[in-house]
């Protein structure tokens, strides 16, 4: 069987034929030819230069600041510019002077408000604490001596004195900002020891009611604690707070030199500007500048006169208000302590010649200080009150001499009656009249002090308002004086 191949004969590979290469076109043209293919001339190069030229220079953010001094110098070099600058300088000087005076007056007013509303009430609370503790001790001793059934802690005056002392401690503590200060330490000491004193007086009452002689020891110990611990602490507290009030008053009497120098500088600038403008404009006077100069000069004179008056009269005002108050407070405490010593002498039945001499010296010292105080007091009512107090002091001294005579005669019962009994010429009545007179004088002195401080505050406010108004008017006058000159160039 014959096989048949299904694969046909292979064909010969075809030969690739290549044709002629295409013709290459060139752009080379003879020099000097024209047409689309002609070379670019030099005169046309400006178009390329415009395309590749750098963009305009960008303005930097600080450029206006750099240019500002130059522009300002060009502006000032012109006559309107110079006139504008002069007027602006004058306005700023007047504003600065008025602002300095207003700021100084505001600070002074703030210090004065602090003195009136904080420092002085704290000093008064300390003075009230000092007085009330002394009154409590005197009343406790007197009540113990007068009647065993009328004990000290049931006496209305004793309770009032203790209540007043407690309230005064709280008020004084509220007015002290620094808890670590010496004033706060004194307040805490008084708060800690006052209950102990009250407890000892209560023990004296209980023993005296039962007729035990131990009551005299308790009342003596309580009075010694008051005289040696509580009253010295209260005295130091009062001295510190009252000294702070006096120091702040002296500080307020000092002139505000900075504010006055600002007013003086403004007046000097106005004078210089007035002469400059007269020479520049060939005019003798500028009404606006002249009026502003007069107004600021008036403000300077007014403020200077007020400062000079405060500087000269301020210390006398402080001495005339604060010193009498301190003197009267000291006198009243001395009177209370003298009374306590007098009564304790009867409680202990110990009235020797030395005790009588000590009492006489104390009375003489109190009378001398009252006489000195009368010489520096301007008020007629205060002088009359001092005379009444001195008369009560003499009556007390005479009644005390009678009491001592009874003690030395051995008539103890009559001596006690003379010390604590009634009657216009008795020891108790004369002492009460003297203490009442001193209390009224203290209240009057405090009212005078607060009135003086309030008057000083109102005077400072008036000066501040006047300077402020005159400064505003001066600014308007400067603007009004500059405006016509500038309009000449418009």
Residue pairs with C-beta under 8 A, 6 or more apart in sequence:
27 37
29 35
29 37
29 38
29 39
31 39
75 81
76 82
76 85
79 489
80 486
80 489
83 277
83 482
83 485
83 486
84 482
84 486
86 273
86 276
86 277
86 482
87 478
87 479
87 481
87 482
89 269
90 266
90 269
90 270
90 273
90 289
90 292
90 478
91 475
91 478
91 479
93 265
93 266
93 269
94 266
94 292
94 296
94 471
94 474
94 475
94 478
95 471
95 475
96 262
96 266
97 259
97 262
97 263
97 265
97 266
97 296
97 471
98 467
98 468
98 471
98 472
100 258
100 259
100 262
100 263
101 256
101 259
101 262
101 263
101 299
101 303
101 464
101 467
101 468
101 471
102 464
102 467
102 468
103 259
104 256
104 258
104 259
105 256
105 259
105 460
105 461
105 463
105 464
106 464
108 252
108 256
108 460
109 457
109 460
109 461
109 464
111 248
111 251
111 252
112 252
112 453
112 456
112 457
112 460
113 457
114 248
115 245
115 248
115 249
115 252
115 453
116 450
116 453
116 454
116 457
118 175
119 175
119 241
119 244
119 245
119 248
120 245
120 449
120 450
120 453
121 171
121 175
122 171
122 172
122 175
122 176
122 241
122 244
123 238
123 241
123 242
123 244
123 245
124 446
125 168
125 169
125 171
125 172
125 175
125 241
126 168
126 172
126 234
126 237
126 238
126 240
126 241
126 242
127 238
127 242
127 325
127 329
127 442
128 164
128 165
128 168
129 164
129 165
129 168
129 169
129 172
129 190
129 234
129 237
129 238
130 231
130 234
130 235
130 237
130 238
130 329
130 333
131 329
131 332
131 333
131 336
131 439
131 442
132 161
132 162
132 164
132 165
132 168
133 161
133 165
133 190
133 194
133 226
133 230
133 231
133 234
134 226
134 231
134 332
134 333
134 336
134 337
134 340
135 157
135 161
135 336
135 435
136 158
136 161
136 162
136 165
136 226
137 222
137 223
137 226
137 227
137 231
137 336
137 340
138 336
138 337
138 339
138 340
138 343
139 152
139 155
139 157
139 158
139 161
140 152
140 158
140 201
140 204
140 219
140 222
140 223
141 152
141 219
141 223
141 339
141 340
141 343
141 344
141 347
142 339
142 343
142 419
142 420
142 428
143 150
143 151
143 152
143 155
143 158
144 151
144 152
144 204
144 205
144 208
144 215
144 219
144 343
144 347
145 343
145 346
145 347
145 416
145 419
145 420
146 416
146 420
148 208
148 209
148 211
149 209
151 205
151 208
151 209
152 158
152 201
152 204
152 205
153 159
153 198
153 201
153 202
153 205
162 198
165 194
166 194
169 187
169 190
169 191
169 194
172 183
172 187
172 237
172 241
173 184
173 187
176 183
176 184
176 187
178 184
182 236
182 240
183 237
183 240
183 241
186 233
186 234
186 236
186 237
186 240
187 237
189 229
189 233
190 230
190 233
190 234
190 237
193 225
193 229
193 230
193 233
194 230
196 225
197 222
197 225
197 226
197 230
200 218
200 219
200 221
200 222
200 225
201 218
201 219
201 222
203 215
203 218
204 215
204 216
204 218
204 219
204 222
205 215
206 215
207 213
207 214
207 215
207 218
208 215
208 216
208 219
209 215
216 347
216 348
219 344
219 347
220 344
220 347
220 348
223 340
223 344
226 340
227 337
227 340
231 333
231 337
235 333
238 329
242 322
242 325
242 326
245 322
246 318
246 322
249 314
249 317
249 318
249 322
249 453
250 314
250 315
250 318
252 310
252 314
252 456
253 310
253 311
253 314
253 315
253 317
253 318
254 311
255 307
255 308
255 310
255 311
256 307
259 303
260 300
260 303
260 304
260 307
263 296
263 299
263 300
263 303
263 467
264 300
266 296
266 474
267 293
267 296
267 297
267 300
270 289
270 292
270 293
270 296
270 474
270 478
271 293
273 289
274 285
274 286
274 289
274 290
274 293
277 283
277 286
277 289
277 481
277 485
278 284
278 285
278 286
281 485
286 481
286 485
287 480
287 481
288 477
288 478
288 479
288 480
288 481
288 482
289 477
289 478
289 481
290 481
291 474
291 477
291 481
292 473
292 474
292 475
292 477
292 478
292 481
295 470
295 473
295 474
295 477
296 470
296 471
296 474
298 470
299 466
299 467
299 470
299 471
299 474
302 463
302 466
302 467
303 463
303 467
306 459
306 460
306 463
310 456
310 459
317 452
317 456
320 376
320 378
320 448
320 452
321 445
321 448
321 449
321 452
322 449
323 376
324 373
324 376
324 377
324 441
324 445
324 448
325 442
325 445
325 446
325 449
327 369
327 373
328 373
328 438
328 441
328 442
328 445
329 442
330 369
331 366
331 369
331 370
331 373
331 438
332 435
332 438
332 439
332 442
334 362
334 365
334 366
335 366
335 431
335 434
335 435
335 438
336 435
338 359
338 362
338 363
338 366
339 431
341 355
341 358
341 359
342 359
342 400
342 419
342 427
343 419
343 420
345 351
345 355
346 403
346 407
346 412
346 415
346 416
346 419
349 407
349 412
351 404
351 407
351 408
356 404
359 400
360 397
363 393
363 396
363 397
363 400
366 393
367 390
367 393
367 394
370 386
370 389
370 390
370 393
371 390
373 386
374 383
374 386
374 387
377 383
377 386
379 444
379 448
381 444
382 441
382 444
385 437
385 440
385 441
385 444
386 437
386 441
388 433
388 437
389 434
389 437
389 438
389 441
392 430
392 431
392 433
392 434
392 437
393 430
393 434
395 425
395 430
395 433
396 427
396 430
396 431
396 434
398 425
399 418
399 425
399 426
399 427
399 430
400 427
402 418
403 415
403 418
403 419
403 427
404 415
406 412
406 414
406 415
406 418
407 415
418 426
418 427
419 426
419 427
419 428
420 427
420 428
421 428
422 428
422 429
423 429
